[in-house]
Amino acid sequence: MKKQFRLKKTQDFQRVIKKGNFVKNTSFVIHYISNELNKLRIGISVPKKTGVAVVRNKIKRQIKAMLQTHLINLEKIDYVIIVRHQYNINEFYKSREALISLLNKIGDHDFEKKN
């Protein structure tokens, strides 16, 4: 994921989580809020309960790969994706479907039909 799509500052994460809406399932919680920049920004948070840094970084890479093909279709708002403890690192395709279903709930998109 390119730098222009990243949400990095702590205050931006806190603003999205505290003031925005959210959708959730067993693997993910996605907080989202509109921004005044009119561009898409995504932040990924993996709690330390999930494992050591190597595992957390692998999960972040997997989520970035899941999102890569859908960045064009996403609304121009801020997203914070929080990975839950139940996320299974070995079930990439099942996790991808779960993430896409949450993104479909946020907007009026159907990512499976567009790609």
Sequence and secondary structure as in RCSB ss.txt:
>XXXX:A:sequence
MKKQFRLKKTQDFQRVIKKGNFVKNTSFVIHYISNELNKLRIGISVPKKTGVAVVRNKIKRQIKAMLQTHLINLE
KIDYVIIVRHQYNINEFYKSREALISLLNKIGDHDFEKKN
>XXXX:A:secstr
  GGGB   HHHHHHHHHHSEEEE SSEEEEEEE TT S EEEEE  GGG SHHHHHHHHHHHHHHHHTTTTTS 
SEEEEEEE TT  TT HHHHHHHHHHHHHHHSS  HHHH 
